[in-house]
Amino acid sequence: MITNAQIKFIKSLAQAKNREQHNLYIAEGEKLAIEWLQSSANVQMIIATSLWISKNQLIISKHPSAQVFEVDEQTLARMSQLHTPNQVLLVVGYVVDQIHSTDNEWILALDAIQDPGNMGTILRIADWFGIKHIICSPQCVDIFNHKVIQSGMGAHLRVAIEYQDLRIFLSKHKLPVYAALLTGENLFKLNHKKTGIILIGNESKGIASDLLPFATHPITIPKIGGAESLNAGVATGIIAAFLTS
């Protein structure tokens, strides 16, 4: 039986400082829970309704060390960060990714992406196009924010994500850096596409000025219509689709 202290603790993981202190985050909702439980993720707690537990014994058994708590929907709602009712919530341990030799693979570098929806979309895009490495600047939103988890749709399980000072990271690599700018070369007219780093800037400010010297290939998505700008997630999707094809 779950205690009030445990409920309070799980609710506290809505805050980044508590997630970082305990190295734990929440994944909830049936679709995400099934994906996490089918993986080798460090699932520590499974909180679900009796019906959900009885229907999913097989995947629950893949995590024998996880504590399983049977609760009613009202109790689950007290811990949930979702607006709509759900049947299951997981408490999962962080996996620290360290990205080393990636010279033959695409890397996505994100400078101060702060909107959780954008971040989740970008993770999902990377997952779709087989980009397995993402470097986030320290100014990026927490990738374990529940909105990032929800919109990432399981990308956290397949993409290695690390926070680093981008200046240090870029200075250590000799790969081409394709930097998304308003004044770059037309993306679709690039004659040669060599595996490298795709650099995406902040939603409103773009790429920080101290990162621009690392941009070996400033690129832009040509504008045809009247829109002022593109969403960071949309822009990442277009660039990734073209460069990785």
C-alpha positions in Angstrom: 0.0 0.0 0.0 1.3 3.4 -1.0 1.8 5.9 1.9 1.1 9.6 2.0 4.8 10.2 2.4 5.5 8.3 -0.9 2.7 10.2 -2.6 4.2 13.5 -1.5 7.6 12.4 -2.7 6.4 11.4 -6.1 4.5 14.7 -6.4 7.8 16.5 -5.5 9.4 15.1 -8.7 7.5 17.6 -10.7 10.2 20.1 -9.7 13.6 19.9 -11.5 15.6 20.5 -8.3 14.0 17.4 -6.7 14.5 15.3 -9.8 18.2 16.2 -9.8 18.6 15.6 -6.1 17.2 12.1 -6.3 18.1 11.3 -9.9 14.5 10.3 -10.6 11.8 11.3 -13.0 8.3 10.4 -13.9 6.9 8.7 -17.0 3.1 8.3 -17.1 0.2 7.3 -19.2 -0.4 3.9 -20.7 1.5 4.3 -23.9 4.7 5.7 -22.4 4.5 3.2 -19.5 4.4 0.3 -21.8 7.3 1.6 -23.8 9.4 2.2 -20.7 8.6 -1.2 -19.2 9.5 -3.0 -22.5 12.9 -1.3 -22.3 15.9 -1.7 -20.0 15.1 1.6 -18.2 15.8 1.8 -14.5 12.1 1.6 -13.4 12.0 1.9 -9.6 8.2 2.3 -8.9 5.1 1.3 -10.8 1.9 2.9 -9.5 -1.2 1.8 -11.3 -4.8 0.7 -11.0 -5.6 -2.9 -10.3 -7.1 -3.4 -13.8 -3.9 -2.1 -15.4 -1.6 -4.2 -13.3 -3.6 -7.4 -14.0 -3.5 -6.7 -17.8 0.2 -6.0 -17.9 1.8 -8.6 -15.6 4.2 -9.8 -18.4 5.9 -6.5 -18.9 5.8 -5.6 -15.2 7.7 -8.9 -14.6 10.6 -7.6 -16.7 11.4 -5.2 -13.8 11.5 -7.4 -10.7 13.3 -4.8 -8.6 10.6 -2.2 -9.1 8.1 -1.6 -6.3 4.5 -2.1 -7.5 1.7 -0.1 -5.9 -2.0 -0.8 -6.6 -4.0 2.4 -6.3 -7.4 3.8 -7.3 -7.8 6.5 -9.9 -8.3 9.2 -7.3 -5.0 8.4 -5.6 -3.2 8.2 -8.9 -4.6 11.6 -9.9 -3.1 13.1 -6.8 0.4 12.2 -8.1 -0.3 12.9 -11.8 1.1 15.7 -13.9 -1.3 15.1 -16.7 -4.6 16.9 -17.2 -6.4 13.8 -18.4 -7.0 10.7 -16.3 -4.5 7.8 -16.7 -4.0 4.3 -15.4 -0.3 4.1 -14.6 2.7 6.2 -13.5 6.3 5.2 -13.3 9.2 6.5 -11.3 12.4 6.0 -13.2 16.1 6.5 -12.4 18.3 8.7 -14.5 20.6 7.3 -17.0 23.7 9.5 -17.5 24.8 9.5 -21.1 28.4 10.3 -22.0 28.9 10.9 -25.6 32.4 10.0 -26.8 33.5 9.1 -30.4 30.8 10.1 -32.8 32.8 11.1 -35.9 30.7 8.9 -38.2 27.3 9.8 -36.8 25.2 12.9 -36.8 25.1 15.0 -33.6 22.4 17.5 -32.7 23.6 20.5 -30.6 20.9 22.6 -28.9 21.6 26.1 -27.7 19.2 27.2 -25.0 16.1 25.5 -26.2 13.7 26.4 -23.4 10.2 25.4 -24.4 9.5 21.8 -23.2 7.2 21.1 -26.2 9.9 22.1 -28.6 12.5 20.0 -26.8 10.3 16.9 -26.8 9.5 17.4 -30.5 13.2 17.8 -31.3 14.1 14.6 -29.3 11.4 12.8 -31.3 12.7 14.1 -34.6 16.2 12.9 -33.7 14.8 9.5 -32.9 12.9 9.4 -36.2 15.9 10.3 -38.3 18.4 8.1 -36.5 20.3 10.9 -34.8 21.5 9.1 -31.6 23.5 11.9 -30.0 22.2 15.2 -28.6 24.3 17.8 -26.8 22.3 20.4 -24.8 23.7 23.6 -23.5 23.2 24.1 -19.7 20.6 26.8 -20.6 18.3 24.2 -22.2 15.1 23.0 -20.5 15.4 19.9 -18.3 14.9 16.9 -20.6 13.1 15.1 -17.8 10.5 17.8 -17.5 7.2 15.9 -17.8 6.1 17.9 -20.9 9.4 16.9 -22.6 8.8 13.3 -21.6 5.3 13.3 -23.0 6.1 15.0 -26.3 9.3 13.0 -26.7 7.2 9.8 -27.1 9.9 7.4 -25.9 12.9 9.1 -27.6 14.6 9.3 -24.2 15.1 5.5 -24.4 16.9 5.6 -27.7 18.8 8.9 -27.9 21.9 9.7 -25.8 21.5 13.2 -24.4 24.1 15.1 -22.5 24.4 18.6 -21.1 27.7 20.4 -21.9 29.1 23.9 -22.6 28.7 24.0 -26.3 31.8 26.1 -26.8 34.0 23.4 -25.2 32.2 20.7 -27.1 32.5 22.3 -30.5 36.1 23.3 -29.9 37.0 19.6 -29.3 35.4 18.3 -32.6 36.6 18.9 -36.1 33.3 17.9 -37.7 31.4 20.2 -40.0 28.9 22.4 -38.0 25.6 23.1 -39.8 24.3 26.1 -38.0 20.7 27.2 -38.5 20.7 30.9 -39.2 18.4 33.4 -41.0 21.4 34.5 -43.2 23.0 31.2 -44.1 23.3 29.3 -47.3 20.1 27.9 -48.8 19.8 24.4 -47.2 18.5 22.8 -50.3 21.4 24.0 -52.5 24.2 22.4 -50.4 26.3 20.4 -52.8 28.0 18.2 -50.3 26.5 16.8 -47.1 29.1 15.4 -44.8 28.2 13.9 -41.5 28.6 16.5 -38.8 26.9 18.6 -36.1 23.5 20.3 -36.6 23.4 23.4 -34.4 20.0 24.8 -33.4 19.6 28.0 -31.5 17.2 29.5 -28.9 13.5 30.0 -30.0 13.7 33.8 -29.9 17.4 34.7 -29.9 18.8 32.1 -32.2 22.4 30.8 -31.8 24.5 32.6 -29.3 27.2 34.9 -30.8 30.1 33.1 -29.1 29.1 29.9 -31.0 29.0 31.4 -34.4 32.8 31.1 -35.1 32.3 27.3 -35.0 29.7 27.4 -37.8 31.5 25.9 -40.8 28.3 25.7 -42.7 25.8 28.5 -41.9 22.5 27.3 -43.4 18.9 28.7 -43.7 15.6 27.3 -44.8 14.5 29.5 -47.7 11.3 31.5 -47.0 8.6 31.5 -49.7 5.5 32.6 -47.8 4.8 35.4 -45.3 5.5 33.7 -42.0 8.0 35.6 -39.8 9.8 32.5 -38.5 9.7 28.8 -38.0 9.2 26.9 -34.7 12.5 25.4 -33.5 11.1 21.9 -33.7 9.8 22.4 -37.2 13.1 23.9 -38.4 15.0 21.0 -36.8 12.8 18.5 -38.6 13.3 20.1 -42.0 17.1 20.4 -41.6 17.4 16.8 -40.2 15.3 15.4 -43.0 17.5 17.0 -45.7 20.9 16.5 -44.2 20.4 12.9 -43.1 18.8 11.7 -46.3 
